């Protein structure tokens, strides 16, 4: 989508963060839009009892916080660095407007990225509201592939833990473990060293 070169050329401020650093917190005013070029970030909510609900893991060359930034709202979730390091470019409102005005082809790419995220979130919500554990996990695996730009027919190792899968699907971890084992017996997935191949 966007390259480091074009961001550096346009003098977009760059940040280098390390594991466990927070990028933004839930309910903070969204004054910046972020673009991750290297590393991995966890986006999550916590309930009143402190239980985490994983929204997504974001890897390199992805935007973070677009809707609240564009609407002048507050961030609806927390974000924390989960890789050893992360390189992030930070757009202020002025930087963003100037960048998109000077690079109109990037605006279309940006719009497509927002549409893709909205579609994936709608599919995820549909899965949580209407489906049984087997279908929820199957949809989670498909959404994982979509968000990582992988073909649905292409098998890959799903780089998430059972706990993260439970947090993301709204299921109990025990339900995820039982369902994953059942899916393996039904040959819908494979398990390789406790990792899901799908």
Secondary structure, DSSP 8 states (H G I E B T S, - for coil): ---HHHHHHTT-EEEEEETT-EEE-TTSB---EEEEEESEEEEEEE-TT--EEEEEEEESSEEESHHHHHHT-B-SSEEEE-SSEEEEEEE-HHHHHHHHHH-HHHHHHHHHHHHHHHHHHHHHHHHHHH--HHHHHHHHHHHHHHHTT--TTS--EE---HHHHHHHHT--HHHHHHHHHHHHHTTSSEEETTEEE-
